[in-house]
Amino acid sequence: NAGVTQTPKFRILKIGQSMTLQCAQDMNHNYMYWYRQDPGMGLKLIYYSVGAGITDKGEVPNGYNVSRSTTEDFPLRLELAAPSQTSVYFCASSQNRGSGELFFGEGSRLTVL
Amino acid sequence: AQSVTQLDSQVPVFEEAPVELRCNYSSSVSVYLFWYVQYPNQGLQLLLKYLSGSTLVKGINGFEAEFNKSQTSFHLRKPSVHISDTAEYFCAVSAPRGGADGLTFGKGTHLIIQP
């Protein structure tokens, strides 16, 4: 019963490096999300997807890209890492639009130095 | 668009005492309301939700919340807290007929249980 799986759990990047945070869910959910969590700021939506092949920007998309080639996978790409992208990233999925029960992964802690 | 305000960033409480975590929301349309809990170094998990019907909703671990439409509030309560309730609690809102863009979260309240 894996749910939402994120890798890696921790990563340190140098400024200007690129990386991809992986997210996979095994619940056959159509809706998937990427949030970032910064201390005292709650969660901010980066990107979301309503199904394979369809993605859209959230509140804070700058510096990130996503793709959704399958229902299961929703990777988040950082092209040119900046210190402002130091954060904890959470992937989540949902069965129903608007009904709000999101299932979260355990998070990926990224530090950019 | 919706917004959520959690009035307290940190709430210290003695073990076995009651607690209330406050949440107010703003929206021009009807909403669904949620409380999520985040234990240290973990993802968020759903505590309870209000979609419709009875304004008093019960969740896991003995928590409950009351939806008050006139005061646009959804405060979380527990009559007697345990040390294991130490966590970050997030209030969140979504619009039933809105877009698929997930939930809008408050900034969180850190519940600190003192022995």
Interface residues (C-beta under 8 A of the other chain):
Chain A: V4 Y31 Y33 Y35 G40 M41 G42 L43 L45 Y48 V50 D56 G58 F90 A92 S94 R97 G98 S99 G100 E101 L102 F104 G105 E106 G107
Chain B: S9 Y32 F34 Y36 N41 Q42 G43 L44 Q45 L46 K49 L51 F90 A92 S94 A95 P96 R97 G98 A100 D101 G102 L103 F105 G106 K107 G108
